[in-house]
Amino acid sequence: MKLFFENYETFSFEEFKEVIKDLAEEAEKNQQVCQYTLELHKSLLTDLKKRADEASKVLLELGLEAELFKEKKEKLKKKAKVANGWAIGLALIPYVNVVACPALGIWANDMKKDAIAAGEESLLAVAAADCIEYYLIKSVENFIAAMTKIAGFFQVLSSDLTMLSKDHKNDPKKMHYLRIKAKAKTIVSSCNSFISTIPDCKTNLDTIPDKYDRNYVQEWLSKKQVEGQEDKSLSSWGMELFESDNDMIAILQ
């Protein structure tokens, strides 16, 4: 998205006219990628919500530990002034906290001592249930909402550019160019802000033990159906969309 809208910032109107057809094709590809990502997260959300029921039962069964966890979490949130709830959740998970959240290290270490005293496994269960119930589901829902808007935006943009590429008049092209160019700077800036958060998020995710079975991921992709296309799995649809992307194909096969 960032690279696409940088075209409007850097191209002159004359240059823009020469590449309208290429931009239309690129917008269509971007819309397809957004749509795939959207369907993937919708399927993930469905599974997470099923887990949320189990998470609620865990929190009920481990009532005392849940109350302790909630109390510690609120104290940590106030002290650290961290906006991301999932960062707080990770900070309270023994052995993950020190690497995942160095900014919260002091309070996280205190929590680890309490966890060992109270029974580490039960606190870990509460932390995992809490992350699923309150943070993961909300985060995925927000992501889906944003991706829905982005996919729709690219769909309209692709349609507009395709029509303009067939129109020999300059005025409609000029209006489109100036309208999108006026938005491009804000969009690119927002993309940069989002990209700047990725290293911290990746550091947190990298601390999760990498012991999952890749076959499970591939099996999940091959079984999950695309919404409204019961005969097509996420895996087969992805292989059609990303046929020229070897890294993606390797994951999906």
N, C-alpha and C positions, 0 to 999 in steps of 0.2 A: 504493500500500500504506500509506504514511504517513497520507494523508488518511482512508483507510478505517478504520484502527484508532484514529485520533483521535476518531472517533464514539463509540467505547466509553469513551473517557476523559472526554468532555464531556457525553454524554447521561445523564440520569437513567434509572432503570429504566422509569418511566412513559413517557418520551419514546422510549426504545428500543422499547417494545412497539408504538408507533404507526408506527414506520418499518421494522419487521422485513421487510416485503415489499420495500421499496425497497433495503434492505441486501442481501437475497438476490439481487436483480437486479444490483446493483453488484458483488457477489462473483463472480457468473457472468461478467460482462463482464471483470473483472480476471483471472479464470482463462483466458479466451479470449485476452487480450492476452499473458499469460504463456506460453500454449501456442504462440502465433504466434512470439513472441520465441525460445522454445526451439527450434522447428523451424528458424528462420532461422539460429541459431547452430550447430545440428547440421550443416546444409548447409555453413556456413562452415568448420566444423571438418574436414569431409571434404575440402574443397578445400585447406585448410592442411596437412593430413597428406600430401596428394599433393605439395605444395610442399616439405615437410620432406625428402622423398627427394632432391629437387634441391638443397636447402640442404646436406644432408650431403655431396653430391658436391662442391659449391663449397668447403666447408671442407676436404675432403681435397685437392682440387686446389691450394688456396691454403694449403698446410700452414704455411709460415713466417709468413705474415701472420696466420693463425689463432692460432698460438702467441703472436705479439706482441700480438694483440688480447686474448687470454685473460689474459696477464700484466698488461697495462695495466688491464684490467677489474677484476681482483682487487685491484690496488693502489688503484684509484679507489674501489672498494667499501669497503675498509678505512678510507681517509681520509675519505670522505664519510659513511660509516655510513648509506647509503640502503638502505631495505628493498626497494624496488621494483626488480627486476632489469631491467625494461624501461626504467626511467629511466636506469640505467647504460648500457644499450645505446644509447639515444638520445644520451646525453652523449658517446659516442665516435664519433658520425657527424658528419663535417665539415659546417659551416655550419648544421646543425640544432641542434647542442649549445648554442651560446651563448644562443639564444632559448628553446629547450625546457627547459633545465636551468640556470637562472641560479645556483642554489646550488652547482652543480658547475663553474661557469664557469672557474675558475683551472686546474683539472686538465684540463678539456675543451679549453681553449686549447692546453695543452701537447701534448695528444694530436693536435690538429689540425696542429700543426707537424710532429710525427712522421709524420702521415699524408701530408702534402705531400712530405716527404723520402722516404718509403717507396713512394709511388705511391698517390695518393688513391683511384683507382677500385678497386684491389684491396682496400683496407681497407674501403671502403664496401660492397663485395660480401660481405666477411666479416661486417661488422656486421649487414647485412640478413639473411644466412643464420642468424646467431646468434640474432637476434630471433625469427625464425620457428621455429627448431628448439627453442629453450629457453624462450621467454617467451610468444609469442603462443598457441601450441598449449596450453600449460599454463593460461594465463589463460582461454581459451575453454572448456576442459574444466571448470575450477572454476566458471565462470559457468553452464554447462549444469547442473552438479550442483546449484547453488543454485536456479536457475530451476525445475528439476524439483520440488524440495521446495516452492517457493512456489506453483507451479501446482497441485500436489496438495493443499496446504493450503487454497487458495481453493475448490477443487472440493468438498472435504469441508464447508467453511464454507457454501458456497452451498446444498448439500443440506440441511444442518442448519437453516439459516434458512428455507428453503422449507417444511420440515416444521413448524417452529415457527409459521410464519405461518398454518398451517391448524389448529393446535392451540389450543383455547380455554382450556386450563389455564395458570395462571400459573407453577406450580412449575418445569416444564421450561425455560420462558423465563428465569426467574430464575437457574437453574443455569448456563445457557449464558451469560447476560449477565455473571455474576460470574466465571466461568471465563475468558472472553475478556478481560474488563476487567483481570484480574490479569496477563495477558500483554501487554496493549496498551502499557503504559509502556515495557517492554523493547524491544518491536518498533519503536515510534516512535523511541526513542533510537538503535537500530541503524540505522534508515533515515536519521536525521539525520547520523550518523557517515559513512554511505556518501555522502550528498548533499554533505557538506563536502569530499570528495576530488575531486568532479567538476571544479571550476574548474582545478585543477592538471593534471588529465588532459586537459581540453579545450585548455589552453594548449599542452601537448605535441603533441597531435594537430593543432592549428591550424598548427603550423610545417611540417607535411608539405605540399609543393607541391600546390595544388588544380588539378591538370591532368588529372584523370581524365575519362573520357567518361561522362557520366550515362547515355547510351544503354546502355553496358556494364552498369551497375548494374541498369537496368530489364530488360535482356535476361537477366541472371543470375537475377533474381527470377521472370521469366516462364517460365524453363526448369526451375528447381529444383522438384521435386515434393515435396509434403507427404508425410511418412512414413506409409505405409499408405493413401495416397489417390493412386494413380498418375494419376488423371484430373484432378487439381487442382494448379495451380502455387501457389507461395508468393504470387505477385502476385494471382492471382484470389481466393485464400482471404483475403488481407489486405484486398482491396477489399470483400469481404463483411462482414468483421469491423468495419472502420473506415469504413463507408459514410457516417457523419455527421461524420467528421474530414477536413476539406478538405485540410489539410496532408499527411496521410498518403496520401490518394487521389492528390494531385499527384505524390508520389514513386512510387507504385505503377503509375500509368497508363503 
